């Protein structure tokens, strides 16, 4: 058996992009930088195609008047489509937002030229539709690359190809395959919108896999592997989205007890403080452990803004990890406290959104205590937000001189004590060890 597998972080990135791809309907007006758009289109153009025919074109639509014309056509078709549903279903259908044509900064019409490179194309003589299938591969590449870039994509299919040809001047021989809205979004939902709304259920994977002949179940070893995959997916989803299912009751020590009489799991507040080295290092150890368990993790650094640390460089390669460096450097070295105060306030707003949103299971607030102790952030605001966070979210706070109220609220407090330090012997901080 040869090993041509991609590195683990790359593989996880691929699967994360696939699992977290969403059909988006609402967009921010922020423009997409040309280099990001170029990477997304390049990924689409690298799709597999029958006989290397590359039958696609990407027609970028930015003109607002053109997009309004397309949207007007879509609205007519949306109302026409509603007539095909029963009354209750029709009402639900009409409640859905099905496009962001005008909201998104750019639209892309992906087309298929079935005559490219002539009538004789390898692999297409018996299934001429493979040109269309190839174009769909390019669309999926585009979609996944956009998700990796943090850009949303929405496929608008409630339209007539003939009307789209007329509006965009597309030749009759060219097939418009997809009309896509592309832009940044406020957030990506954990589950597809139609699944969350109960429009249709998600089919179990085992139900759509046959072996050797139509309708014959897969072999037992594959069934077991599929069951294991489902179990892991359910556990990850539960840990990311939901507090403990059983109704808990309070124990004398403040913990909770499940209906089964066992202590229920809950999100913990951990504080690493003290004058000794290793507070951030300890927090990053938990980050590494949580990622290994498939949990979504976020790190917000309130102080370390100037240094390109090893953890910061490594974080850029890790899928599932949100790593935000929002400080301006060490506050005690600063010559502009107003700038530092503003940076700390912005970092706190972002951090609070992360651990109150519930999407991330572990959130590290690195060196938050300095922002509190310098008066950049109100301690009362921090305590209230921590108390009111979702029950499943773990928060780790690091930094010297952790306030007493924070330590009182915490489930774990570790005070780092400096016994010996190489700096005392004139040894400077070293990359890979200290930063």
Protein Blocks (a to p, Z undefined) as FASTA:
>chain_A
ZZfbdcfklmmmmmmmmmmgccdfbdcfbdcdfklmmmmmmmmmmpccehhlopaccddd
fblklmmmmmmmmmmmmmmmmmmpcfklmmmmmmpcfbfflmpmbdcdddddfkggijbd
ghilmmmmlmmmmmmmmmmmmmmmmmmnopacdddfbbcfklmmmmnopafklccfbdcd
ddddfbdcfbdfklmnomaccddfklmccehiahiacdfklmmmmmmmmmmmmmmmmmmm
pccfbdcdddfkopacdfkopacddddddddedjbehilmmmmmmmmmmmmnopacdddd
fklmmbccfklmmmmmmghiacddfbebjfklpcbfklmmmmmmmmmmmmmmmmmnomam
bdcdehklmmmmnopacfklmmmmmmmpcfkbccddedehiafklmmmpmbdcddddfbd
fklnopacdehklZZ
